[in-house]
């Protein structure tokens, strides 16, 4: 029981240690004005909150805990592959169309973030391993975390350069994007992957429709996030995204796959 409680509170330790390291490096950067510390500040500022949220979700997956190695590989490759695929498709669409509506941006990015989770799911199916929707949800959170962290690093670097090296602009970008990361890419990809794993666990028309509606809902939330730039809009969308994710996670924990039928 004590071990379970400590595991559930692991995200607090990740958040506290990450923030302590971030502010320590930031203070050193401000004091010494050493530009070599900028990459460390950007890395810690972009990854701390998403990593804490991933730890929070991983501790609540229920019946089978996704190995940390799978989450790390998914976060790294999911972020890199998703960013490359999304960046390429968005560039090509912008070049061909001349303009790119926010709906297209959301559709491209939500699809790109599924590339690595799909490969993970295929591997699980080939190896005949048990697949639970809660596992898919946390794997999706890992892929979304990697994408969000890399995207935040890019925005933070751009803010630093465009402001002429203003550390305050860097801090503001990392603060805003870091705090909103769990309610954005991480939540949307987690929801979609959870529905995808549910479909793989219990194939059927109903679960196929649920997956398509979940993906459409993630795209809609993403589109609204990029379209409306007010604080109230972000707050409402964050509540919707995180609330939906928590409800799905609680529902998935009650899911039990049917036992395999005995061989004839």
C-alpha positions, -999 to +999 in steps of 0.1 A: +000+000+000+028+024+009+046+016-023+015+023-043+011+057-026+047+066-033+043+056-069+012+078-073+031+108-058+061+103-080+050+131-103+054+155-074+090+145-070+096+149-108+080+183-108+099+196-077+133+183-088+128+196-124+117+230-113+146+232-087+171+224-114+155+248-139+156+278-115+191+269-104+204+269-140+183+300-148+198+319-118+233+309-129+226+321-164+213+355-153+242+358-128+270+348-152+255+358-185+270+326-200+252+317-232+263+281-229+237+276-202+208+286-225+203+251-239+200+236-204+174+263-194+154+256-225+156+218-221+145+219-184+118+245-189+103+226-218+104+191-203+097+194-166+059+199-166+052+174-194+075+148-177+056+153-144+023+149-162+035+117-179+046+103-145+011+112-131-007+093-159+017+063-159+011+058-122-027+055-128-027+031-158-042+003-137-036-034-145-003-033-163+024-007-159+039+004-192+077-001-189+097+031-185+118+022-215+088+021-238+076+055-225+111+071-230+115+056-265+079+067-274+085+102-260+118+107-279+109+092-312+073+102-311+084+138-306+111+138-333+091+118-359+059+137-352+077+170-355+094+160-388+062+146-403+041+176-392+067+201-403+071+186-437+034+182-444+026+217-432+054+231-453+042+213-484+006+222-478+015+259-472+036+259-504+008+244-525-022+262-510-005+295-501-023+295-468-029+268-442-062+269-421-059+260-384-080+230-390-054+216-414-026+223-389-045+204-362-053+175-385-017+172-396-002+174-362-027+150-345-020+125-372+018+129-371+018+123-334+002+088-339+030+075-361+052+061-333+023+049-311+010+030-341+044+013-345+043+004-308+008-011-312+018-031-342+048-045-322+024-055-294+000-072-318+029-091-335+042-103-301+007-113-290+010-092-259-020-080-238-032-045-249-052-023-226-067+011-234-051+026-203-017+015-217-025+032-250-035+064-232-002+067-214+018+058-245-001+086-263+007+110-235+044+101-239+043+108-277+024+140-271+049+150-244+078+145-267+061+166-295+051+194-270+086+195-255+104+198-288+079+224-301+083+244-269+121+244-273+117+258-308+094+286-297+117+294-267+147+296-290+128+318-315+116+341-286+152+345-274+166+353-308+138+376-319+141+396-286+178+401-291+188+377-263+162+388-237+161+361-210+127+375-198+111+366-232+126+332-229+112+327-194+078+339-205+076+315-234+088+285-213+063+294-185+032+297-208+039+267-230+052+246-201+021+251-180-003+245-209+015+215-223-005+188-203-038+203-216-026+204-252-006+179-272-002+154-243-039+152-235-051+151-271-027+123-282-034+104-250-072+105-257-067+093-293-043+065-284-065+053-256-094+050-280-071+033-305-060+007-280-096+001-270-104-007-306-074-031-308-085-047-275-121-051-284-126-047-322-161-037-333-181-010-350-189+008-318-152+011-307-143+021-343-168+049-342-155+059-307-120+061-320-130+083-350-151+106-328-122+109-303-097+117-330-122+143-344-126+157-309-089+160-305-086+178-338-115+201-328-098+210-295-065+216-312-081+238-338-099+259-312-067+262-292-048+276-322-077+298-332-087+316-300-058+334-282-075+346-251-067+334-215-104+324-210-104+303-241-073+285-230-087+279-196-119+265-209-102+243-234-077+231-208-106+220-185-123+202-213-091+184-225-079+174-190-114+165-178-120+143-208-086+126-203-092+119-166-126+105-173-113+082-200-084+070-178-109+061-150-131+043-174-102+024-190-090+012-156-123-007-152-118-024-186-110-061-185-101-080-218-120-111-225-100-143-217-087-162-247-108-190-259-093-225-253-079-242-284-101-268-300 
